[in-house]
Amino acid sequence: MRPRRELAQHWLRSDKALSSIIKTADLQDTDKVLEIGPGQGILTQQLIDKVKSLV
């Protein structure tokens, strides 16, 4: 799967950026998260075990 530049698609690939996002979000196991445009699911995989629900 390739990002389509004309749709301004950008996918998360950096482990450092991923760690920074998770740390900054300060998620709790009671949080409900709506992920828009999950791309390849890299962030989704990290979120799923940290929050109450993920859509």
Secondary structure, DSSP 8 states (H G I E B T S, - for coil): ----GGGT------HHHHHHHHHHHT--TT-EE--S--TTSHHHHHHTTTSSEE-
